[in-house]
Amino acid sequence: MDKQLKTKENIINRLKKIEGQVKGIQRMVKEEKYCVDILVQIAAVRAAINKVGGIILKQYTLECLKKEIDCKDNDDKIEELIGVITKFMN
């Protein structure tokens, strides 16, 4: 299987799992579950989202950015990458 397709499927599967976690949090709120338990689940969703973001950022750097740097002005693409990393970290 193509590496890019495998990565895409991995990302989609992770996002579906996150979607399920968010629906679970909604259910917990409706059922007035213990706040600490809800916060733990929110932290888990944040961690999962950060992991997906890291995978996409790595993919962008290895594939998209590499191609662009070979074709265009390096400084602009490096600035774009710095901007994306900054947004991702905030």
C-alpha positions in Angstrom: 0.0 0.0 0.0 1.2 3.5 -0.8 2.8 5.2 2.2 0.8 8.4 1.7 -2.5 6.4 1.4 -1.6 4.5 4.6 -0.9 7.8 6.4 -4.2 9.2 5.2 -6.2 6.2 6.4 -4.4 6.4 9.8 -5.4 10.1 10.1 -9.0 9.4 9.1 -9.2 6.5 11.6 -7.8 8.7 14.4 -10.3 11.5 13.6 -13.2 9.0 13.7 -12.0 7.9 17.1 -11.7 11.5 18.3 -15.3 12.1 17.0 -16.5 9.2 19.1 -14.6 10.6 22.1 -16.3 14.0 21.7 -19.7 12.3 21.4 -18.9 10.5 24.6 -18.1 13.8 26.3 -21.4 15.2 25.1 -23.2 12.2 26.6 -21.3 12.6 29.9 -22.3 16.3 30.1 -26.0 15.4 29.4 -25.9 12.7 32.0 -24.2 15.1 34.5 -21.2 12.9 35.1 -18.5 13.8 37.5 -16.7 16.9 36.2 -13.2 15.4 36.8 -14.1 12.5 34.5 -15.3 14.9 31.8 -12.1 16.9 32.1 -10.0 13.7 31.8 -11.8 12.9 28.6 -11.3 16.4 27.3 -7.6 16.1 28.0 -7.6 12.8 26.1 -9.2 14.4 23.1 -6.7 17.3 23.1 -3.8 14.8 23.2 -5.4 12.9 20.3 -5.9 16.0 18.2 -2.3 17.1 18.9 -1.1 13.7 17.7 -3.1 14.0 14.5 -1.7 17.5 14.0 1.8 16.2 14.5 1.3 13.5 11.9 -0.1 16.0 9.4 2.7 18.5 10.1 5.3 15.8 9.6 3.6 14.7 6.3 3.6 18.4 5.2 7.2 18.8 6.0 8.4 15.6 4.3 6.3 15.8 1.2 4.7 19.1 0.4 7.3 21.5 1.8 10.2 19.5 0.3 8.6 19.8 -3.2 7.9 23.5 -2.8 11.4 24.3 -1.6 12.9 22.6 -4.6 10.8 24.8 -6.9 10.5 28.2 -5.2 11.9 30.7 -2.9 13.1 28.9 0.3 12.7 31.8 2.7 8.9 32.1 2.0 8.3 28.4 2.5 10.4 28.3 5.7 8.4 31.3 7.0 5.2 29.5 6.2 6.4 26.4 8.1 7.3 28.5 11.1 3.9 30.1 11.0 2.2 26.7 10.9 4.2 25.4 13.7 3.5 28.5 15.8 -0.2 28.1 15.2 -0.1 24.4 16.0 1.7 25.0 19.3 -0.8 27.7 20.5 
